Amino acid sequence: MEFDKLVHQPTRLRIFAHLYANGEASFTALTEELEITEGNLASHIERMEDADCVAVDKEFVDRKPRTTYRLTERGEELFEDHIDTLEALIDDLKTDDS
């Protein structure tokens, strides 16, 4: 049983979980809700984008730039696989205790 390091990293795991649960989020919302710095978020999002796990949408709203993020199909699959791996680990531990 092996974890995907892209998803398993704690900050990225929180980003994956937030986007999976909420569908999409703005850059500002992610920094505020996850309580991480802009630079930290930007570096993790870049890594996720390079792995084709997150889609980035940039637009102007009332003449101000707004960037939103959502998981791609691949990102959703990786996150779901990660959850499956965690559940299998828990099941194995329960079996070992019997």
ABEGO torsion letter per residue (X at the ends): XBBBAAAABAAAAAAAAAAAAAGBBBAAAAAAAAGBBAAAAAAAAAAAAAAGABBBBBBBBGGBBBBBBBBBAAAAAAAAAAAAAAAAAAAAAAAAAX
